[in-house]
């Protein structure tokens, strides 16, 4: 199954909470094992948002795969989703005052889509 659930951090909020702006799920998604792929996990807000959408759709088994994570975000996700299987390449230690991963790689989405000025 292919799942397209996208969320973006609300840059105006202090916690940069995730805001869902698009989802399209197969009708039989509840029968599927789902793999969620995201390059970075900072606060965990976007992943939490995506997992909520999948839970509401009846999905029971999810694997999360990413490149860079932050301890803070991983801990929050593990508390809220203890059955989630997570595969990450690297774990950074903290978030800075802007809630960015430190040292991190910058804003992956901005770099990928060329929206950095």
N, C-alpha and C positions, 0 to 999 in steps of 0.2 A: 504494500500500500504506500502511496505517496501522500504525505500530509504537508500542506502549506499553511502554517500558522505563523504569522509575523507579528511582532510587537516591538515597540520602540520606547525607550525611556522618556518619560515626561521631563524634559530638561528644565522646566520651570519649577518642578517640585523639589523640595529639599532631599527627598530620598530617591529621586529619579524613578519613581514607580513606573512599571510597565503599563502601556496602554495598548490594548489589542486593536489593530486596525484592519486585519484581514484574516479570514479563515476559509478553507475549503476542504472538507473531509469526505472521503468515500462513504457511501451509505452503510457499508458493512464494516466500518472501521473497528467496531467493538469486537470483532472476531480476529483482529490482527495483532501481531506483535509489532510495535511501532519503534522506529529509531528516530530520535530527535537529534539534529546536527546543528551546532552553532559554534562559530570560531572561538568565542570568548564567553566566560561566565564570570561576571563581576559581583554584583549584589545578589544575583539569582532571580531578580524580578521578572525578566523576560522568560526564563525557563519556567518559573512558577506559573506565569500566565498561560504558557503553552500547555503545561501539565494540567491545569484546571480545565482548559478546553477539552483535552483528551479524556479526562475523567468524566466530564459531563456527557461525553459521547459514548461512554461505557468501556473505554479502553482500560485493560487491567495490567498489561505487561508493556513496559517502556524501557528502552535503553537510551541513555544520553551520551553522545560522543562529541568531544570538542578538543581544541588545541590548548587553550590557556584558561586556567581557572584561578580564583582567589579563594583563600581559606575561608573568609567570611561568607562568601556566597555558597560554597560547598557545604559549610556547616548548616546554613539556613535551609538549603534544599534537603539535606539528609534528615533534619528534624521534621520537616513537613512531608517528605516523601521517602520514608525509610526503606521501601521496597524497590526504589529506583536503582537500576544498574547504571553506573557512571564510568566512562572511559575518558581520561584526559591525558594530554601529552605532558603538561607542566602545570605546577601549582605555585603561584606567586603568593607572598605572605600577606599583603594588605591592600586596602583601597586608600586613596588620598582624600583630601577634603572635598574634591569634586566628585568622589565616588568612582574614580578610575582605578584600574588595576595598576599596582606599583611593583616592579618597574613597568611591566606591560609592554604593549607594542603600539600604543595610541588607539585611536578609534578605528577599528577594523572596517566597519561599515563605511565610514567617510573615505577611508583610503581605497577600499574596493570599488566604490561607486564614484570616486573622483569628486566628492563634494567638499573637500578640504580647500580652503582658500589660501 
